[in-house]
Amino acid sequence: MAKTAKRSISGRVRGERLETRVTADQKRLIEHAAALQGRTVTDFVLTSVQDAARRAIEEHQNLELSVRDGQAFVQALVEPQPVNERLQDTVRRYRERTGV
């Protein structure tokens, strides 16, 4: 039997399913929060999870340095250290293995 995608009220097609188990207290809390915002539990949960996922990805992609670390980074860019034999050997092996 073919699986058909469902269309939400907003018109978005939803073909995947995500399930989780929650405690009774967690469910009441989520239902209360959704009701306060005038949203369905599904809409509230989906929006909340998407927001959390975006934040997690942004945090992972952004690098924050202390002033000291930032200065060390800039110094390394401005005055790079000479490449030693060990690093040259590592680059050579990497290129051999990857064909780059």
N, C-alpha and C positions, 0 to 999 in steps of 0.2 A: 504494500500500500504506500503510495507516494505521500511524503510529508509536505503539507502546504504551509506557506508562511501566513501569519496573521497580520492584519493591518490595524494599527492602533488608532485611537481617536484623533491623534495629530496627523494621521495619514502615513506615518512611517511604517514600513514593512518590517515585521519582527519575525525572523525565521529561526532564531536560536533561543535556547532556554537556559536559564541560570537558576539553580536551586540552592537553598540553604536552610538549615534548621536554626531556629531561635528559641530562646526561653520565652515563657509566657510574659515575663516582665519586659523583655526586649520587644516583643510584638506589641504590647500595649503602648510602650514608649513611641515606637515607630508610627503606630496608628494615630496616636495623639498628635504627634508632630505633623503628620500628613493632614489631619483634619484642621489643625490650626492654619495651615497654608491653603486649605481648600483644594487639596490634591488627592488623588487616589494613592493608596499605599504603593502600588506598582510604580507610578510616576515619581513619587517621593524617593523611593529606594533607588530607582534607575538614575535619577538626576544626582542623588547624593553619591552613588558609587562612581558615576562618571566624573564628577567634580573631584573626588578623592583620587581617582586614577590619573587625571590630568595633573593634579598637584604632585603626585608621586613621580610622574615622568619628568615634570619641570624641575623638581628638586634633584633628580638624578642627572639631568642634563646640564644644570648650572653648577659651576665651580666657584665657591667663595673662598677667598684667601684672606688671611690676616694681613695687616700692613707689612709686617716683617716678611711673610711668605711672598707677598706681592712684590716687594722690593727684590727679594732673592730671585724670583722668576724673571723680572725685568733685567736684572744684572746678568743672568745667564743668557738672555737673548742678546744683550748689548755686547757682552764679552764672553762668548762661548769658550768653554775649555776645549783643548785639542782632543781629537778622537784617539783613544788608546787602542792597542792591538786587540784587546779582548772585545771591545765594541765592534771593531772592524770584522773580526772573526764571526761575531754573532750576526751581523748584517749579511756577511757572505753566506753563512749557513741558511739564514732565512730566505735569501734570494734563490738559493739552490733548491730548497724545498718547495717554494711557492711559484718558482718560475718568473719572478718579478725582475 
